[in-house]
Amino acid sequence: MEPVSNVFKLLNQGGFTMYMLVACSVLLLAVVFERFYSTRNMHVDAEWLLAQMTFFLENRRYGEALHFCKQVPGALARVFETGLLRCDRTHQDMETAMGNTVVEQSLLMEKNLTIIATLAVIAPFVGLFGTVLGIIRAFQDIALKGTAGPAVVSQGVAEALIATAAGLFVAITAVIFYNYFKGKIKTTISQMSISANKLIEIISLVKSGAPIPEDLKTYVAVPKQATEIPTVPGVPPQSMPPPYPGGPQQGSGAQ
């Protein structure tokens, strides 16, 4: 119980602005956990998914590729799904539609990041507000006691310093998480754009009858997420892409 009492003592020393900063901290943690959960579910290995699409498309099994893609979670799968639904259209039409889907998915990934950015900006000001209140209390105590000894001003100074430290802590934490999520989103968007262009290239080559370059036909190891993807309806297990390069295995890359 002593740690709990120390926390409440610290909150009381910091003044009511500390409760405002606690509320900001709770909101920050809630958004961070929500973003971690959402971004984890939106990610899938790009090379693996592109390899599965290549396997189907080089055999002109567009319907099976679409069925497979619909069952894969993540932003990239939605981009590929858009392209496969328009594989009978022109290169420009596919590129435009998939580009729009990339933008849509990027907006979903950036959801609630403005809350983190706002907390990073306002937390130091809330702490500064507590600092000003603490200094005002210190001067009021001096005026009431008629002296400026440590015992008189300690409560006001403690409130000022605690509020400042708490505000900076919340702001620094928010900035760290904001930059982390922004960097991860930027990488994912770049990856989606590159993979979308590769898929368009594969579809164009298949439609023209030209061979697919070997770098687009590389089969990679099955990622962890793929083990949770169910078998594609109507697709026999032996007709699914092999999970490893040149491996003799039969079965889905997403068992």
C-alpha positions in Angstrom: 0.0 0.0 0.0 3.0 2.3 0.5 3.7 2.8 -3.2 0.0 3.6 -3.8 0.1 6.2 -1.0 3.3 7.7 -2.4 1.6 8.1 -5.8 -1.4 9.9 -4.2 1.0 12.0 -2.2 2.8 13.0 -5.4 -0.5 13.8 -7.1 -1.5 16.0 -4.2 1.8 17.8 -4.2 1.6 18.5 -7.9 -1.8 20.1 -7.6 -4.9 19.5 -9.8 -2.9 19.8 -13.0 -1.4 16.4 -12.1 -4.8 14.9 -12.5 -5.1 16.5 -15.9 -1.7 14.9 -16.8 -2.9 11.5 -15.5 -5.9 11.7 -17.7 -3.6 12.6 -20.7 -1.4 9.6 -19.8 -4.4 7.2 -19.7 -5.7 8.5 -23.1 -2.2 8.1 -24.5 -1.8 4.5 -23.4 -5.3 3.7 -24.7 -4.4 5.0 -28.2 -1.0 3.4 -28.2 -2.4 -0.1 -27.4 -5.2 0.4 -30.0 -2.6 1.4 -32.6 -0.4 -1.6 -31.8 -3.3 -4.0 -32.1 -4.6 -2.5 -35.3 -1.2 -2.2 -37.1 -0.3 -5.8 -36.1 -3.5 -7.1 -37.7 -2.9 -4.9 -40.9 0.6 -6.3 -41.6 1.4 -9.3 -43.7 4.7 -10.3 -45.4 4.8 -8.5 -48.7 7.2 -10.9 -50.5 5.2 -14.0 -49.4 1.9 -12.5 -50.6 3.4 -11.4 -53.9 4.8 -14.9 -54.4 1.4 -16.5 -53.9 -0.2 -14.1 -56.4 2.6 -14.9 -58.9 1.9 -18.6 -58.6 -1.8 -18.2 -59.4 -1.4 -15.5 -62.1 1.3 -17.3 -64.1 -1.2 -20.1 -64.4 -4.0 -17.6 -65.3 -6.0 -18.6 -62.2 -7.3 -15.2 -61.5 -10.4 -16.3 -59.6 -8.3 -18.5 -57.2 -5.9 -15.6 -56.7 -8.7 -13.3 -55.7 -10.2 -16.0 -53.4 -6.8 -16.4 -51.7 -6.2 -12.7 -51.4 -9.6 -12.0 -49.8 -8.8 -14.3 -46.9 -5.4 -12.7 -46.1 -5.6 -9.9 -43.5 -3.8 -6.7 -43.9 -3.6 -3.5 -45.9 -1.5 -5.0 -48.7 -4.0 -7.7 -49.3 -6.8 -5.1 -49.8 -4.5 -3.3 -52.4 -3.9 -6.6 -54.3 -7.6 -7.4 -54.1 -8.4 -4.1 -55.8 -6.0 -4.9 -58.6 -7.2 -8.4 -59.1 -10.8 -7.2 -59.4 -9.6 -5.0 -62.3 -7.2 -7.3 -64.0 -9.2 -7.2 -67.2 -8.8 -3.4 -67.5 -5.9 -1.3 -68.7 -2.6 -0.8 -66.9 -3.6 2.8 -66.1 -6.9 1.8 -64.6 -5.3 -0.8 -62.3 -2.6 1.7 -61.2 -5.2 4.4 -60.4 -7.5 2.0 -58.4 -4.7 0.4 -56.5 -3.2 3.8 -55.7 -6.5 5.0 -54.3 -6.6 1.9 -52.1 -3.1 2.6 -50.8 -4.3 6.0 -49.8 -7.4 4.6 -48.1 -5.3 2.0 -46.2 -2.8 4.7 -45.1 -5.6 6.8 -43.7 -6.8 3.8 -41.7 -3.2 3.2 -40.4 -3.0 6.9 -39.4 -6.2 6.8 -37.4 -6.0 8.3 -33.9 -2.4 9.4 -34.5 -3.5 13.0 -34.2 -4.5 12.3 -30.6 -0.9 11.3 -29.8 0.4 14.3 -31.6 -2.0 16.6 -29.7 -1.0 15.1 -26.4 2.7 15.6 -27.3 2.0 19.3 -27.8 -0.4 20.1 -24.9 1.3 18.1 -22.2 4.2 20.5 -21.7 1.8 23.4 -21.5 -0.3 21.6 -18.9 2.9 21.1 -16.9 3.8 24.8 -17.4 0.4 25.7 -16.2 1.0 23.7 -13.0 4.4 25.4 -12.7 2.8 28.8 -12.8 0.2 27.8 -10.2 3.0 26.5 -7.9 4.9 29.7 -8.2 1.8 31.7 -7.4 1.2 29.5 -4.3 4.8 30.1 -3.2 4.4 33.9 -3.4 1.0 33.7 -1.6 2.6 31.7 1.2 5.4 34.3 1.5 2.8 37.1 1.7 0.9 35.3 4.4 3.9 34.3 6.5 5.9 37.4 5.9 9.0 35.3 5.3 10.6 33.4 2.4 12.1 30.5 4.3 12.3 27.0 2.8 9.4 25.7 4.9 7.2 28.5 3.6 7.8 28.1 -0.2 8.5 24.4 -0.3 4.9 23.4 -1.1 4.6 25.8 -4.0 8.0 25.0 -5.4 7.2 21.2 -5.2 3.9 21.7 -7.1 5.8 23.7 -9.7 8.6 21.2 -10.3 6.4 18.1 -10.1 3.9 19.4 -12.7 6.8 20.4 -15.0 8.4 17.0 -14.8 5.1 15.2 -15.3 4.2 17.3 -18.3 7.6 16.7 -20.0 7.4 12.9 -19.3 4.0 12.6 -21.0 5.1 14.8 -23.9 8.4 12.8 -24.4 6.5 9.5 -24.3 3.9 10.8 -26.8 6.6 12.0 -29.2 8.4 8.6 -29.1 5.3 6.6 -29.9 4.2 9.2 -32.6 7.5 8.9 -34.4 7.5 5.2 -34.1 4.0 4.8 -35.7 4.7 7.4 -38.4 7.9 5.6 -39.3 6.2 2.3 -39.5 3.3 3.6 -41.5 5.7 5.3 -43.9 7.6 2.1 -44.5 4.3 0.1 -45.0 3.0 2.6 -47.5 6.2 2.5 -49.5 6.1 -1.3 -49.4 2.5 -1.3 -50.6 3.3 1.0 -53.5 6.2 -1.1 -54.6 4.3 -4.4 -54.3 1.3 -2.9 -56.1 3.5 -1.9 -59.0 5.0 -5.4 -59.1 1.6 -7.0 -59.2 0.5 -4.7 -62.1 3.7 -5.7 -63.9 3.0 -9.4 -63.3 -0.6 -9.1 -64.6 0.5 -7.1 -67.6 3.2 -9.8 -68.5 0.6 -12.6 -68.1 -1.9 -10.9 -70.3 0.7 -10.3 -73.0 2.0 -13.9 -72.8 5.5 -12.8 -71.8 7.5 -14.8 -69.2 7.5 -13.6 -65.6 11.1 -12.6 -64.4 12.5 -15.0 -61.8 12.8 -12.2 -59.2 9.0 -12.1 -59.1 8.6 -15.8 -58.9 10.7 -16.4 -55.7 8.8 -18.4 -53.1 9.6 -17.3 -49.6 9.1 -19.0 -46.2 5.6 -18.9 -44.8 5.2 -16.0 -42.4 3.7 -16.5 -39.0 0.5 -14.7 -40.0 -0.1 -17.1 -42.8 -0.7 -20.1 -40.5 -4.0 -18.5 -39.5 -5.3 -18.1 -43.0 -7.8 -20.8 -44.0 -7.6 -22.8 -47.1 -9.0 -21.2 -50.3 -12.5 -22.5 -51.0 -12.5 -24.7 -54.1 -8.7 -24.9 -54.4 -7.3 -28.4 -53.8 -4.3 -28.3 -51.4 -2.0 -29.8 -54.0 -2.6 -26.9 -56.3 -1.5 -24.2 -53.9 1.9 -22.5 -54.0 4.8 -24.3 -52.3 5.9 -22.5 -49.1 9.7 -22.8 -49.7 12.0 -22.2 -52.8 12.1 -25.3 -54.9 10.7 -27.4 -52.1 8.8 -30.7 -52.8 6.1 -29.8 -50.3 2.5 -29.8 -51.3 0.0 -27.6 -49.6 -1.0 -24.1 -49.1 1.4 -21.2 -48.3 -1.4 -20.4 -45.8 -2.5 -23.5 -44.1 
